[in-house]
Amino acid sequence: MIYLNYNNLDAETQERLLTKSKDDIKSKFGEDLKAFSEQHQLDFEEVLYEEAVKNLYNYKYKFNI
């Protein structure tokens, strides 16, 4: 069994996982992030991106070869 982290994955896989992470964060915390970004006058997409990247490191990647 091989254990990898996000940095060990190819660019296409990283992009796919980032998109999935953004959707996950948006569905769970979208309203809270939108309110936070408006309150602090931040770009919502940038806040979403930062939270999605943080979320990626919570995933466990497991590949069977």
DALINZI-V775330 format. One record per residue. N is the residue number from 1. PHI is phi in whole degrees, 0 to 359 (* if undefined). PSI is psi in whole degrees, 0 to 359 (none if undefined). Layout:
{{N:PHI:PSI} {N:PHI:PSI}}
This chain:
{{1:*:140} {2:243:131} {3:249:127} {4:236:157} {5:251:179} {6:303:322} {7:291:338} {8:276:357} {9:269:156} {10:289:166} {11:299:320} {12:297:316} {13:292:320} {14:300:316} {15:295:318} {16:297:316} {17:292:324} {18:296:318} {19:298:316} {20:296:319} {21:295:319} {22:300:314} {23:297:321} {24:296:311} {25:295:319} {26:296:320} {27:288:326} {28:277:316} {29:233:16} {30:305:312} {31:294:319} {32:295:318} {33:294:322} {34:295:316} {35:296:318} {36:298:315} {37:293:324} {38:290:319} {39:297:323} {40:258:10} {41:53:51} {42:248:158} {43:286:124} {44:301:318} {45:296:324} {46:291:317} {47:297:317} {48:299:316} {49:300:313} {50:298:318} {51:290:325} {52:294:320} {53:295:316} {54:300:320} {55:295:329} {56:300:327} {57:280:357} {58:270:344} {59:286:149} {60:250:127} {61:256:129} {62:222:126} {63:237:135} {64:256:127} {65:248:none}}
